[in-house]
Amino acid sequence: MVTDRPIAVAGAGAIGCFVGGMLADAGRRVALLVRPRVKTEIERFGLRLTDFGGSERRLAAGQLALSEDASIFHSVGVVLVTVKSADTTEVAELIARHAPEDAVIVSLQNGVGNVGILRDKLPGRRVLAGMVPFNVIAMGEGRFHRSTSGDIHVEKDAADTAATLSVPGLSMRASPDITGVQWGKLIINLNNALSALSDMPLAAQLASRDWRRLFADQMAEGLAAMTAAGINPVSATPIPPRWTPTLLRLPDMIFNVILGRTMKIDPEARSSMWQDLKQGRKTEIDYLQGAIISLADQHGVDVPLCRRIAALIRAAESAGNGPPRLTPQQIRGGA
């Protein structure tokens, strides 16, 4: 069986190191394809996995196979793809050259188009879509901190791949409508850009009604584009996506009660896009707001706020000065 063989993580950044580390901690054989900086860090400090609930796991570097070379895929049964969306084509080519033909490929990436690219580049292989609902922060010195709650969703298949990959502390659910789940995650991920532009922790941002209204207005644009395209987003939480803008606009006291019952957020949780701006890396704005803008253009829907936010992120990328610490009013275009 492919699940008896090692599990590879293709592109072990924050999410990849956390997921791979949790699998290894549970006794699975795990191989991480990593950048030199991450490899050096783990070899020096080991891997330390923490989360919002206070749990902590430590792994020695020898508990995982670490490599900068994709030949590490040679005997794996599963490849978890966690690279940035822009790197999907490149990693697909590496998988094609090095992974066994019967290895199962699972995309755990942001956005909605990556599985299509993987399937185009890997014809005849079993490629499954997935969705990671939680954030992971790279804290340095081998520590990766999960800062929000939620279970990973994996496209339902006959082999029940989701169940075979689930381990204590890292649950994976089989989803019969993974496309809807991915669009549901994308609409929530529109807040990644607001987190990056504000330079605020997610919890503090969501505690502010002005920021929530901005998020709600942006979500409303995205949902309008999805409706025009006949897309039905599926929430990973008990709250349906189409109710979320209304809930976000509620007074602080009411909203905080609802949020506390549906999601756990670490006080220092930050978005991956914030991390990208902080470290001078290109963001995934083209695959988040960009996906909404493309959908809106195809169906004649006006999405001015999404366009402005995308432009502000691209300007921050070009400036290279990290998160610009804008206010909601500045993002909207006011003084």
N, C-alpha and C positions, 0 to 999 in steps of 0.2 A: 504493500500500500504506500502511496506517496506520503501519507501523513506519518509513516514510520521513519521517514528520512529527515534530515535537517531542514529547518525553516530558515530561509534567507530574508534579510531585510535590505531592499535595494534603495539606498539613499538614507542612511541612518543619521538623521538630524535629531531634533527634539522628539518628535512623535516616534520616529523609527527606533531611537535608542530606548525610549520608555517602553514601547510595545515589545521590542525584542528582548529587553531586560526582564520584563515581567514573564515572558515565555520561558526564558532561560532559568529564572528563579523557580519556576514550577517544574523544572527538570527536563524541558525540551532542549534539544540540540539546536543552537541558533548561530547563524553566520551573519555578521554585519558588514555590508559594503559601505565604507566610511571614507570621509575626506581625511587627509593627513593630520589636520589639527585635532579632529575628534579621536582618531586612533591614538595619537600621542597622549591626549588627555585621559582616555580610559586606561591605557597601559600604565600611566603614572598613578592615577587615583582610584582605579576601579570604577564601578558603576554604582551610583547611589540613587535609588528611586524613592521619592517621597510624594505624598499627596495631601489634598486639602483636609483630609480626615485625620492627619497625624501619623499615618502609617509610614514605615521606612523599611526598605530592603537594600542590602548591600551585596554586590557581586564582585568577585575578583576578576581581573581581566582574563584570566585563564578559563573562566566559565563560559566564555563566548569565543567564537572564531572571528577575528578582526582582520580585515584586508581592504586595501585600496584597489585591488584587482578583481574584476568580475569573474575570474576563473574560480573564485570561491563558490560560485553557483553550481559547480560541476555535478554534484550528487544530491542536490536538494529536492525535496518533494513539493515545497510551497515557496513562492516568492511573494513577499509583501512589498508592494511598491509604495514608497513614502516620499519620493522626490517632489520638488516643486513642479507645477504643471508645465512650465516651459521646458523642463528636462525630460518629459515623458517619451518623446521620440528617441532620444539618446539612450535612455535606460532600456527601452524595448529592444533596441539593436543589441545591447549587451546581453539581455536575456536570451535573445534568439541565438547568439553565438555560443553562450556558455551553459545555459540551463537545460536539463533533460527535456525531451519533447513532452513527457507526461506530467511535468511539474505544473501545479495549479498556480495561476497568477492572480493575486488579489490586490486591486487598487485601493489604497487607503488615503487617497489624495483629496485635496479641496477641489471644488469645481465639478462640472457635469460632463465634460468632454473627454476626459482622460481614458476612460474605458474604451471608447470608440477608437482612439489612437492606438491603444495597446492591441486591440483586436485586429486592426488593419495591419499592424506591423508584425503580429504573431498569429498568422492564419493557421487554423487547425488546432490551436492550443486552447485549453480551458482557461478563460479569463473572466473573473468575477468582479463586480463593482462592490465597493464598500464605503462606509462613512464613519469617520471618527468624530463624535460630538464634543469631545473635551479638548481643552488646551493643555499644552505642556510647555513649560519654560525651561530653557537651558540656563542653569544657575552658575555654571562653571565648576571646575575641579571634579568633573564626572557626575555632577548631580543634575537630575532631570525631575522637575516637579510638576505633577499633574494638579492643575489649579481649578478645574471645574468637573462636574459630574456627568454621568451618562455612559451607556453601553455602546460598543461598536456594533454597527449593522453591516452584515455581509449578504450579498445576493443569495437567495435560496437556491440550492442545487440538490440533485439526487444524492450526492455523497454527504450532504449535511456538513459542508466544510466549516461553517460557523461553529457548530458544536465541537468539532474536532480541534479547533483552535482555541476554544475557551479554556481559561485557566483561572484559579482563584485570584480574585482582585482584578481580573481583566475579562469581563464577560463579552461574548460576541453573540448577537442575535441574527437568526436567519430572517431575511426580509423578502416577502413576495413582491414588493413594489419598491425596489431599490432606486429606480429613477425618481419616483416621487419623494423618497427619503433624501436623495441628493439635492433635489431642488429645494426641499424644506430646509436642509442645512445651508444651502447657498443664501437663502433669504435671511437667515440669521447671521451668516458670515458677512453680510453687508455692514455689520457693525464693526468688523475688523478695521475698516478704514477710519471710522470715527474714533476708535480707541487709539489708532496711530496718530491721527491729527491732533487729538486732545492731550496726549502724553499722560493720560489718567489711567489708573487701574480700572478694570471692568466694573468691579463692585461700586466704586465711587462714582463712576460715570452713570451706572444704572440707578443710583440713588438720587440723581438730579433729574427733575422733570423736564427741564429744558433740553438736556441731552436725549432723554427718552422720546420726546416729541420729534426731535430731529431724526432719530432712528425710525420712529413710526412713520414719518412722512416718506423716508427713503424706502421703507418696506412696502408702503402703499403703492409707490411707483413700480416696484418689482412685481408685486402681486397683480397689478393691472396688466403688465406685460405678459405675465404667465397666463392670466385669464384669456387674453387675446390669442395666445398661442395654444390654448386648450390644455395647459399643463396644470395638474393638480398636485401641489406640494404636500408632502406628508411630514408631520412633526415627529421628532424623536422624543418629545415630552407630551404630557397629557393635554397641552394647550394647542388647538389647531392653529396652523399658520395664519389663517384669515382672521382669527380673533386677536392675534398678537398686537397689531397696531392700536386697536382700541384699548387693550390692557396697558400698553406702554404709556398711553396718555392719561391714565388714571392718577389721582393724587398719590403722593409718596406713600402714605400710610397703607392704603389699600394695595398698591402695587407691591410693596415690600412683603406683605403677608402672602400674596399669591406666589411671588418669586421664591420665597423661602420654602414653600410647599412643593415646588416643582423642580428646583435646581439648586445645587450647592456651588458656591463660588468663593474661592480663596480671596481674602482681602487684597492680595498682591497680584491677582490674575491679570495677565496682559494678553493681547492678541498676537498672533504670529506676524501680522503686518507691522505692529509696533516693533517687534524684535527685528524685523527686516530693516526698517528705517534706522533703528538704533545702531545697527551693525553695518549700515551702508550697502545693504543688498537690494537687488531689484525685488519688488513685491509681486504679489499675484493679483494686482488690481485688474488686469486685463481678463482674468478668469472669474472674477466675482462681479464687481460693478460692470466690467466689460461685457460679461455674458448677458446681463440685464439690458444694457444699451443695445447690443446686437439683436436681442430678441425684440426689443421695442422698435428698432428700425425696420425689422421685417414685418411688423404688424401695425405700424403707424401709431404707436403709443408715445406720448410725450413723457420723458423722464429727465427733466432739467436738473433735479437735485443729484441724481446718480451721476450725471455728466459732470457737474461741478465738483463733486467729491472725487471722482476719478482724476480730474484735472489737478486738483490740489495735491493728491498723492503723487502724481507724476512730477509736479513741481518740487515737492519735498525730496523725491528721489534724486532729481537733477541737482538740487542745492547741496545735498550730501551733509546736511547739518542735523540729521536726526529728526525726531518728531517735532513739528513746529509749534505745538501748544496753542492751537487756535481755540476760540470760543465758538459756541453754537451760532452766535450772530455772525461771526466772521465766516464760518463755513457756509451759511446761507447767503452771504454776500452783503451783509449789512456792515455798519461801522463797528 
